[in-house]
Amino acid sequence: MGSELQQSAVKRSWMALLLLEPRLIWNFIRYDLTTTVVPNLLFLLAAWSSIDGSVVQLASALSRGSAYFVLYVLTFCISNQLNGIEEDRINKPDRPIVRGDVSVQGAQTRLVVYSVLFCVVGWLSGALVWALVWQMVTHLHNAGGVARNWFGKDMSMCLGIIAALVPAWELITPMTPAAWLWVLTLAFSVFVLAPTQDLRDMEGDRLNQRKTLPVVMGEQPTRIFLSAGFVLLAFTTHFLLMAPVWDRWMVRVFDGVLVLLCVVIAVRLMRLRTPREDHQTYMYFTAWYCVALAGASVAL
């Protein structure tokens, strides 16, 4: 009888762990899905659409891509949150480590396990080199202190986009000059406009001596710079990415939506200035990024 009770208790503990882990993963990555998993899978769909691939090929690529990109963002988020606990107490108190959902030791163990798993999935998907590049960027950004300077932080995002979009495309087909143009245009655009996310966190960044662009340049000059940048972005994506295939009506639709989002973001940056409003403005930027990559399906 005692043995049966022990076995039942062990079974319940394993079931509880299996139920806890997906929820914990979700809490680690939920705020970053629209900048990682979603847009990367959209670019994978664009690659599939560009070669008129089979449904079987798409299903295989989506399964591998989903695993790869969840681990891509999960390893970064765990590393980032382990190295920013005190800042998260100010800026993001609902993150798992700060909230007590997982201990520091538990998060460290998960980082090692998921990092190894990420490399394995990368190897099986033919993207091991890019997985290693992203691991290096993650380490330099979080543990190496690169994120404490605006250039290093924004360049890490730029490299992260390249290290994600290239494998997304190559899960379907080899890179083409047109695909490279999309990847590099989007990566550079995010590098320039990434400080949009820093406007919401200025208080915590000043207290922790982070040299983000709003802290270094000042809030008002940063808002003017970013607002002008989004206006220029509308022209950049039109002439570089959309104009070459302007004869397709769906391209015109996506181009119009991207222009509208750029205008909305530019106006919000100048008129809406609370941390909550700045967070929403950044969400519009992530929406722009997703719409742009959805547009790749009709433009490439």
C-alpha positions in Angstrom: 0.0 0.0 0.0 2.8 2.4 0.9 4.6 1.6 -2.3 1.5 2.4 -4.3 1.1 5.7 -2.5 4.7 6.6 -3.2 4.3 5.8 -6.9 1.1 7.8 -7.1 2.9 10.8 -5.4 5.8 10.5 -7.9 3.4 10.4 -10.8 1.6 13.5 -9.6 4.8 15.4 -9.2 5.9 14.6 -12.7 2.5 15.6 -14.0 2.7 18.8 -12.1 6.1 19.5 -13.6 4.9 18.8 -17.1 2.1 21.2 -16.6 4.3 23.8 -15.0 7.0 23.9 -17.6 4.9 25.1 -20.6 3.4 27.8 -18.4 6.9 28.9 -17.3 8.2 28.9 -20.8 5.2 31.1 -21.8 5.8 33.5 -19.0 9.5 33.8 -20.1 8.8 34.5 -23.7 5.2 35.9 -24.0 6.3 39.6 -24.5 8.8 38.7 -27.3 6.7 36.4 -29.5 5.7 39.2 -31.9 9.3 40.1 -32.5 10.7 36.5 -32.9 8.5 33.4 -33.4 5.7 35.1 -35.3 7.7 37.1 -37.9 10.3 34.4 -38.4 7.6 31.9 -39.3 6.0 34.5 -41.6 9.3 34.7 -43.5 9.4 30.9 -43.6 6.0 31.1 -45.3 7.3 33.7 -47.7 10.2 31.3 -48.7 7.7 28.5 -49.3 5.4 30.8 -51.3 8.3 31.9 -53.5 9.0 28.4 -54.7 5.4 27.2 -54.7 6.4 24.3 -52.4 4.3 21.4 -51.3 2.1 21.2 -48.2 4.3 18.4 -46.9 7.4 20.5 -47.2 5.6 23.4 -45.4 4.4 21.2 -42.6 7.9 19.8 -42.1 9.5 23.2 -42.1 6.9 24.7 -39.8 7.5 22.0 -37.2 11.2 22.4 -37.2 11.0 26.2 -37.4 8.6 26.4 -34.5 10.9 24.4 -32.3 14.0 26.3 -33.4 12.4 29.8 -32.9 10.8 29.0 -29.5 14.2 27.9 -28.3 15.8 30.9 -30.0 13.7 33.3 -28.0 13.6 31.2 -24.8 17.4 31.0 -24.4 17.7 34.7 -24.9 14.9 35.6 -22.5 16.2 33.3 -19.7 19.7 34.7 -20.1 18.4 38.3 -20.3 16.2 37.9 -17.2 19.0 36.2 -15.2 21.2 39.2 -15.8 18.6 41.9 -15.2 16.8 40.8 -12.0 17.1 44.2 -10.2 16.1 46.1 -13.3 13.1 43.9 -13.8 12.0 44.7 -10.3 11.5 48.3 -11.6 10.6 47.9 -15.3 9.0 44.4 -15.6 8.0 43.1 -12.1 5.8 40.4 -13.6 8.7 38.4 -15.1 9.0 34.8 -13.7 12.3 35.2 -11.7 11.2 38.4 -10.0 7.8 37.1 -9.3 9.2 33.9 -7.8 7.8 31.5 -10.3 11.3 30.0 -10.6 14.5 30.3 -8.6 17.7 31.7 -9.9 19.3 28.3 -9.8 16.3 26.8 -11.6 16.5 29.4 -14.3 20.3 28.8 -14.7 19.7 25.1 -15.1 17.0 25.7 -17.7 19.3 28.0 -19.6 22.0 25.3 -19.9 19.5 22.6 -20.9 17.6 24.7 -23.5 20.8 26.1 -24.9 22.1 22.6 -25.7 18.7 21.7 -27.1 18.7 24.8 -29.2 22.0 23.7 -30.8 20.7 20.2 -31.4 17.6 21.5 -33.1 19.8 23.9 -35.1 22.0 21.1 -36.2 19.1 18.9 -37.2 17.6 21.8 -39.1 20.8 22.7 -40.9 21.1 26.0 -39.0 23.8 25.1 -36.4 26.1 28.0 -37.4 23.3 30.5 -37.0 22.3 28.9 -33.6 25.9 29.4 -32.4 26.0 33.0 -33.7 22.8 33.7 -31.8 24.2 32.1 -28.6 27.3 34.3 -28.9 25.2 37.4 -29.4 23.0 36.4 -26.5 26.0 36.0 -24.2 27.6 39.3 -25.2 24.3 41.1 -24.9 23.3 39.8 -21.5 26.3 38.5 -19.5 28.9 40.5 -21.5 27.3 43.9 -20.7 26.9 44.9 -24.4 23.3 45.8 -23.7 24.3 48.6 -21.4 25.3 50.7 -24.3 22.7 51.8 -27.0 24.9 50.8 -29.9 25.7 47.3 -28.6 22.1 46.7 -27.6 20.7 47.8 -31.0 23.4 46.0 -33.0 22.6 42.8 -31.1 19.0 43.2 -32.3 20.2 43.7 -35.8 22.4 40.6 -35.7 19.6 38.7 -34.1 17.3 39.4 -37.0 19.8 38.2 -39.5 20.5 35.1 -37.4 16.7 34.3 -37.4 15.4 35.3 -40.8 18.2 33.5 -42.8 17.5 30.1 -41.1 13.8 30.7 -41.6 14.3 31.1 -45.3 16.8 28.3 -45.6 14.5 25.8 -43.9 12.6 26.0 -47.2 15.2 27.0 -49.9 18.6 28.6 -50.3 18.9 32.4 -49.9 18.4 34.5 -53.0 19.6 38.1 -53.6 16.0 39.3 -53.2 15.7 37.5 -49.8 19.0 39.0 -48.7 17.7 42.5 -49.6 14.7 41.9 -47.3 16.8 40.6 -44.5 19.3 43.3 -44.5 16.8 46.1 -45.0 14.7 44.9 -42.0 17.8 44.3 -39.9 19.2 47.8 -40.5 15.8 49.4 -40.0 15.4 47.8 -36.6 19.0 48.8 -35.7 18.1 52.4 -36.3 14.6 52.4 -34.8 15.1 49.9 -31.9 15.4 52.8 -29.3 11.6 53.0 -29.6 11.4 50.3 -26.9 13.7 52.2 -24.6 11.4 55.2 -24.1 9.1 53.2 -21.8 12.0 52.1 -19.6 13.9 55.3 -19.1 13.4 55.5 -15.3 14.8 52.0 -14.7 17.6 52.5 -17.2 18.8 55.7 -15.5 18.8 54.1 -12.1 20.8 51.2 -13.4 23.2 53.4 -15.5 22.2 51.9 -18.8 23.2 54.2 -21.7 20.3 53.8 -24.0 19.7 56.3 -26.7 17.0 58.3 -24.8 19.3 58.4 -21.7 22.3 59.5 -23.8 20.6 61.9 -26.3 17.7 63.0 -24.2 14.0 62.1 -24.5 12.9 64.9 -26.8 15.7 64.6 -29.4 15.2 60.8 -29.4 11.5 61.2 -30.1 12.3 63.6 -33.0 14.9 61.3 -34.4 12.7 58.2 -34.2 9.6 60.0 -35.6 11.6 61.2 -38.6 13.1 57.7 -38.9 9.6 56.1 -39.2 8.6 58.6 -41.9 11.8 57.6 -43.8 11.1 54.0 -43.2 7.8 54.2 -45.1 9.8 55.4 -48.2 12.6 52.9 -47.7 10.4 49.8 -47.6 8.4 51.2 -50.6 11.3 51.8 -52.9 13.5 48.9 -51.9 11.0 46.1 -51.2 7.7 46.9 -52.7 8.2 49.1 -55.8 10.0 46.3 -57.8 6.8 44.3 -57.8 4.3 47.2 -57.7 2.2 45.6 -60.4 0.8 43.1 -57.8 -2.3 44.5 -56.1 -1.6 42.7 -52.8 1.8 44.3 -52.7 0.0 47.7 -52.9 -2.2 46.7 -50.0 0.7 45.7 -47.7 2.6 48.8 -48.7 -0.3 51.0 -47.8 -0.7 49.3 -44.4 3.1 49.7 -43.7 2.9 53.4 -44.6 -0.1 53.9 -42.3 1.6 52.1 -39.4 4.7 54.3 -39.9 2.7 57.5 -39.8 0.8 56.3 -36.7 4.0 55.4 -34.9 5.6 58.8 -35.8 2.6 60.7 -34.5 2.4 58.7 -31.3 6.1 59.2 -30.6 5.6 62.9 -30.5 2.2 63.2 -28.8 1.8 60.2 -26.4 4.6 60.0 -23.8 3.7 58.0 -20.8 5.5 54.7 -20.2 2.2 52.8 -20.9 1.7 54.8 -24.2 5.3 54.3 -25.2 4.9 50.5 -24.7 1.8 50.6 -26.9 3.8 52.5 -29.5 6.5 49.9 -29.5 3.7 47.2 -30.0 2.8 49.1 -33.1 6.4 48.8 -34.2 6.3 45.0 -33.7 3.0 44.9 -35.7 4.8 46.8 -38.5 7.6 44.2 -38.4 5.1 41.3 -38.6 3.1 43.0 -41.4 6.3 43.6 -43.4 7.3 39.9 -43.2 3.7 38.9 -44.1 4.1 41.1 -47.1 7.2 39.2 -48.2 4.8 36.3 -49.1 3.4 38.4 -51.9 6.5 40.5 -52.8 9.1 37.7 -53.1 
